[in-house]
Amino acid sequence: MSRGRAFVLGATGQIGRPAVRALAGDGWEVTAASRGGGRDASWGEGVRTVALDREEEGALAAALGDGCDVLVDMVAFGRKHTAQLTGLSDRVGSAVVISSGAVYEDGRGRSFDTQGEPDGFPEYPVPIQETQRTVAAGDTTYGRRKVALEQDLLAAGDALPVTLLRAGAVHGEHGRVPRELYFVKRLLDGRARRVLAYGGESRFHPVHTSNLAELVRLAALRPASRALNAGDPQAPTVAEIGAAVDGVLGAETETVLVAGAPPEGGVGETPWTAPHSVVYDMSAAERELGYRPVTGYAESLPRTVAWLAERLDGRDWREAFPKMASSYGTLFDYAAEDAWLERYDGKA
């Protein structure tokens, strides 16, 4: 028996693909909407696909037709999208919307928005609970737009119950900004040594796409207005992540640990590197949804690594992952790293 109709926005993205698969596997009649109207090979034939640009006036309303029981939105940002969703509340039973851990700020008002400033990286409690204060709502940064989205959707909870999932560092196949590329490419390039700042102890809580999909599936079954963290069962250090990638590729890498901040030229800096840990408390999701992770970080890694290696085969990494290049700039300045290592070895 069908659980009802589910409509997924952003269905062919990194999170959307497994979310559609999880919902369809749980008995929902799923419509998978994306700009290109594509289909993932893992979806069953029962999944309906539709091409949809949500920014086109009236397009979402037309695609919804007479409505759905749950609308899952992977690509909602800011008040414009809030108004779009709440304007359809008469045709939508409940919603599940992907938010971000970037909404949080620490006791001194620091957040991901201030991390580029001197002493600007936030020092959150470990772990961060959903009651942690958030940045001010606005439209100037990613975090502020997500807070605006959250506040307006929660305020409309009587008309449209919505679960907001504050995702950590998303990982898995089909990512536009795959942090694991940092270690995978270095090994494929034959790098035998790596440098890690802050003693390799930096932690930025990851969440695998299958775990996010499980949270989506559970939230669809238990409609309510709430914000919940979304993370893996473990928050490994950057040194542990590097070692896990080594294990997948059968490599042995010497790791040189730097006690403090990255040396000159960004040597020792990775997509996880930070002076303070970012770890999310998952007890609320466990309590309210009955959440149990589908996978752990290390268990999920082989498929991610294989996908990355396939994408890199014969291509420049900036061509394969242009969003990664624009987000992180120079990740693979081997000349600067070798020069620093030469000086380091000379002092040893």
Secondary structure, DSSP 8 states (H G I E B T S, - for coil): ---EEEEEETTTSTTHHHHHHHHHHTTEEEEEEESS----TTS-TT-EEEE--TTSTTHHHHHHTT-EEEEEESS--HHHHHHHHHTTTTTEEEEEEEEEGGGBB-TTS-BGGGTTSTT-S----SSB-TTS-B----SSSHHHHHHHHHHHHHHTTTTS-EEEEEE-EEESTT-SS-TTHHHHHHHHTT--EEEESGGG---B-EEEHHHHHHHHHHHHHS---EEEEE--S----HHHHHHHHHHHHT---EEEE-SSS--GGGTT--TT--SS-B-B--HHHHHHH----S--HHHHHHHHHHHHHHHHTTS-HHHH-HHHHHHH--S--HHHHHHHHHHHHHH-
